[in-house]
Amino acid sequence: MSEFAPQPLSVLTEDERAFQNAVAEFARGEVAPRVAAMENAAKLDPELIPKYFEMGLMGLQVPEEFGGSAGTVMMVAIAVEELSKVDASAAIMVDVQNTLVACPMLTSATDEQKQRYFPQLCESKVGAYALSEATSGSDAFGLQTRAVQKGDDWVLTGRKLWITNGAEADLFIVFANVDLSKGYKGITAFIVEREWAGFSVGRKEDKLGIRASSTCELILDGVVVPGANVLGPVGQGYKIAIETLNEGRIGIGAQMIGVAHGALTAAIAYIKERNQFGRAIADNQGVQFQLAQAATDLEAARLMVYNAARLKDAGHDIAREGAMAKLFASQVCERVTSLCVELFGGYGYTKDYPVEKFYRDAKIGTIYEGTNNMQLQTIAKSLLK
């Protein structure tokens, strides 16, 4: 299936364009043949994960000395977008690994932690980010997981919910409170290994969309974490969480523009071939105007995501731009995928065609890594401060 509107060459550098083409080829060759089976099984094909590492997709921003690609946030956005054009579930594993796991380690890990864990994350081990709990979703800093110091170690007790990559991950960035009386100022980040005693993965959620991506409960029952595995200063975990989610929203924005692009590509190909009333559906001006508006909205969303990534790479604070990019891209994705289902007519409502999956996958963009209402709140605060 041909792309309906390739991005203008002026947006990407020659190296970025080559990287984009490589990821697109990988997505078509390795991911696309697995999508239907993964969707039906609600599980990522385990044979796909080593291929991510072989492609260098799991350590895009990690310095070369640790086995990474020494790349940029823009490269992460490109990779997530291209994978999402084929399957959002396949993309989110790469997104989380780079934006929610590698990112806080790049900014807050000690040299010893980087030397120990970055090679693992670049070569073979999947990571996950464990912030949310049953009673602290949008109110992320109301978390109740406790960390009690015992000698040089910390003992973690609590439960985490909605953890992406939970089923596949071997390393987890876990947020716990060392002193509930201090509120968010007691929150601390820890690097936790899956095989440690007291750590287990609980219930896997049965979801509307991104079904092949695992979303799991984590159970911490007296997990002993060495003091050397505290990530950043004790009591500064809330700062790490905020900075990490700011970059993570660029990844979600990239996922949403990829999903919308995939749906629109499928819809355009279909309406060119499908005849009604003696002519192709695409020949109707009303349909043409809908497509033109959808493509325009998508391009605007893409440029917002790319701009946020460029600003982040240039060292700017992107709290507002990241929130705007995620907000707008998720809104556009919902509208575009809904339109695409309608353009397919009754066929769009069946699993025989790809747009119903794109439509279901779109919804999560308005929810995770901060609901759209939380993005609006962030944007409003930045305007009124």
N, C-alpha and C positions, 0 to 999 in steps of 0.2 A: 504494500500500500504506500503510495507516494505521499510525501509531506505536502500539506495544503499551502503552507506559506513559510519557507525557510527564513530564519532570522537574517536581517541585513548584516553583511560582512563587517560593517563598521563597528558593530557592537562588540565583537569578540576579536582578540588578537589572533595571529596565525597559529600560535601554540594552543590557544584555547579552542580554536576551531578544529584543530587536529584531534585534540582530546575529546571534544564533543562528538566528532565522527566515530572515534574509537569506542566510546561508551554506547553510542547509538547502535553500532554494529554488534557489540556485545549483547545489548538488550534484545535486538532482533534475533540473534543467533542462539543465545543461551537462555534467555528469560522467556521469550515469547512461546517457545514450544512447551514450556512447563506451566504456563499460567492456568489453563483449565484444570489440570490435575491438582495444582496447589490450591486453587479456589475450592474445588470439591472436597479436598482433604482438610481444608482449613489449616494448612501447614506448609511452610517453606520447604522446598525440596532440599534435603541436606547436601545433595551433590552440588548445589548452586553456591553454597557458602565458600568452599575452598576456591572456587573460581573468582569470587570477589577479591580474595587475598592475592591470587595470581595476577589479577588485573591491577593490583595496587590501589583498589578503591577503598580499602579499610583504614588507610593511614595517609589520607591525602594532604593533611596539614602537618603531619609529624616530620621533624627534621630528618634528613637523610642519614645522619649518624645513628639514628635509632631504627632505621629500616623503612622510614616513610618516604613520601614523594616530595616533601618540602613545598607543597602547593599552597593554594589560597582558598579563602571562603568562596570566591567566585568559581573555582574548580569544583568545590563541593556542590554548589548550586547547579552547575551544569550537569554533573553526574546524576544528581537526584532528579532533575527535570527529565533527562533522557530516559532514565529507567522508569519514571512514572508515566511516560508516554505509552509504555507497554504494560506496566503493573506497579501500582502504588505500593503494594506489599513488599515487592522486591526492592523498591527504592528506600523504604523507611529504615531497613536494617542498615544500609549504607549511611543514611542521614544521621541516625542516632549515634552510630560509631564515631562519626566525624564531628558532629556539632555538640552532642551532649556528653560524650565520654572523652574524646581527645581534647576538646576545647578547654574544659576546666583543668585538665592535667597540664596542658601547655602553659596556662596562666598561673597555676597554683601548686603544681607538684614540685617536690624537691628533686635535685639531680639524681639522687638514689632511686626515687620512685620512677622517674623517667627512664633511667637505665634498666630498671627491672621490668616495667610493665609496657612501655612503648613497643619494644620488639615483639612482645606477645600479641599486642593489639594489631600490629602490622602484618604478622605472619600467620596467625592461626586462631586467636581467641576473640570471640564476640564480646562486646561490652554493653552495659545497660545503665540507665540513669534512674535512680530510685528516690523520688521526692514525694510523690502523691501517696495519700492514705485514704481510707474509707471516709474519714471526716475532714479531710483537708485536701480539696481539689483546687478550686480557684483560690481558696484561703490556704495557700501552700504552707504558710508559715505557722499554721495552727497544728502542725504535725505533733504526734504524741510518741513516736518511737524514741526510746530513751538510750542514752549512752552513759554508763557509769564507769568511772575510772577505778581500776584496781592495779595498783603498782604502776608499771610502765604500760599496761594494757588498758583497753576499753572493752566493756561488755555491752553489746547492743541487744535490745529487746523491743519487739514491736512487729507490726505488719505493714507492708507496702502494697499498694493496689495500682492497677492500670500501668504496669511496667512493660514497656515495649522491649522486645528481644528477650523477655524473661526466660522463655523456654530454652533458648540457644546460648545465652550468655554464660561466660565463665568468670567475668570480672564485673563488679557493680560499683558505681559511685552512689553510696548510701548516705542520706541525710538523717541525722538524729539530733535530739536536743540533750545537751549535757546538764542543763539546769532549766526546768520548766518555769521557774519563778522569773527568769529573765526574758521569757517570751522568745521572740525571733532572735534575740542576741545570744541565745544559748545554742542555736543551731550550728552544727559542725558537720563537715563532710568527711567520709571515710572511704577508703578503697577496700572492698571486701571480695574475697575469693569464694567461688561457689562451693568448693569442697570443704570449707571449714565447718567444724562441728557446730550444730545448732542452726545452720542455714539450710533452708529448703525452699523449693518453688511450689506454690500451692495451685489454686484453681486457675485454669486458663479460660479466658472469657470467650464466649460464642458471640461474634460481633456481626453487625449489619454489613460493614465494609472492611476493607483491608484484612480480609479473613485469613490470609496465609501468614500475616504478621502476628506473632505471638504477643498477647497482652495478658500478663499474669500477676498473680498475687505472690509476694515474697514473705516468708516467715522467718523472723530472726528470734530465735529462742536461746538467749544467752550466748550469742556469738562473740567469741573473744577475738578482738582486733588489736594487733600490735600497735603500739604508739607510733611506730614508724609509718603506719598506714593512715594517719590523719592527713587529710588533704587540705592544705592551707592552715591558717591559724585557728586554734580552738575558738569557737564562738563567732567565726566569720563565715560560716557556711551559707548564710542568707545572701551575702554579697556574691559568693561563687555561684549560687543558684540563679540569681537575677542576671548576672553577666552571661551565664551559659544559655539561659532561655532566650535572651536577646538574640544571640546568634542562631539558636535553634529555630527561631521564627522565620529566619531567612530560608532555612531548609524546608520548612512546611510550606512557605510561599512557593518555593521551587517545585515541591511535590504537586501543589495545586495547579500550577500552570502546565505542568507535564500531563496531568490527568485531563485537564480541559483540552489541551492540544490533541491528545490521543483520541478523545471523543469526537472532536470537530473533524479530525482527519477521516475517521470512520464514517461520519455522517455525510461529509461532502462526497466521498467516493460512492456512497449508497444513493444519494439523491441524483447523482449524474446518471445512474443506471436504471433507477426505478421509474417506470412510466405510469402516469395516471392521467386520464382524460386525453389520451393521445399524445402526450409529450412528457419529457423528463420533469420530475419534480423541481429540479434545479432551474428550469426555464421560467418558473413563476416569479414575478418580481417581488411579491410579498416574501417568499422564501429567501430570495437573494438579499433583501434588506435585512432580514433576521441574521443571516450569515455574516453580512458586512458588519453589523453591530457587534456580534459575538467575537469576530476576529479583531475588531478594534479594541474591545474591552480586554481581550486576552493579551494583545500587544502592550496595552497600558500596564496591565498587571505584571507582565514579564519585565518591562523596563523598571518598574518599582522594585522588583526583587533583585534585578541586576544592580540597580543603583545602591540598594542597601548593602549588597555584597561588596561592591567597590568601596563604599565608605568604610565598611568594617576592615577591609584589607588596607585601607589608608590610615587606619588607626583612630577613626572617629567614633564617638559614642553614637550608637545606632538604635537606642531604645525606642525612639519615636519612629524612625524609618523602618525598623524591623517590624514594629507593631502595625504600621500602615501597610507594609507589603503583605504580611500574613492576613490582615483583615480584608484587604481588597482582593487579593488573589483567591482567598477562600470564597468570597462572595461571587466573584466572576466564575469560579469553577462550578459552583452550584447552579448558576444561571445557564452556563454554556452546556453542561451535561444534561440538564433538564430539557433544554431546547433540542439537544441531539436525540434524546429518547423520543420526543414528539415527532421529529423529522422522520424517524424510522416507522412511525405509526405503531400498529399492533406488534410488529416485529421487535420494536425497541423495548417492549415490555417482557420479552422472552430472553432466556439465557442462550439462545442460538446466535445472538448478535452481541457484540462487545459493549454497547453503550449502557446497558443496564448495570453492568459492573462498574463502569466509570462513574455512573450516577451514584451508586451506593458508596463508592470509595470517596466521593467528593465531600460527603457530610462531615467526616472526621476533621476536616480542615478548619471548621468553625468551632471545634471543641478542644482538641488537645494542644498542649503547650500554651495554654491560655485561651479561654473562650473569646469570642469576638467582643463580648461586653467588656472583658478585661482589657482587650486591645484598645477599645474606645476610651476606657478609663486612663490607660497609659498615655494615649495621645492627648487627651484633654488636660491631664496634669502637666504635660510638657508645654502646652499652649498657655496655661494659666499661672505657671510658677513665677 
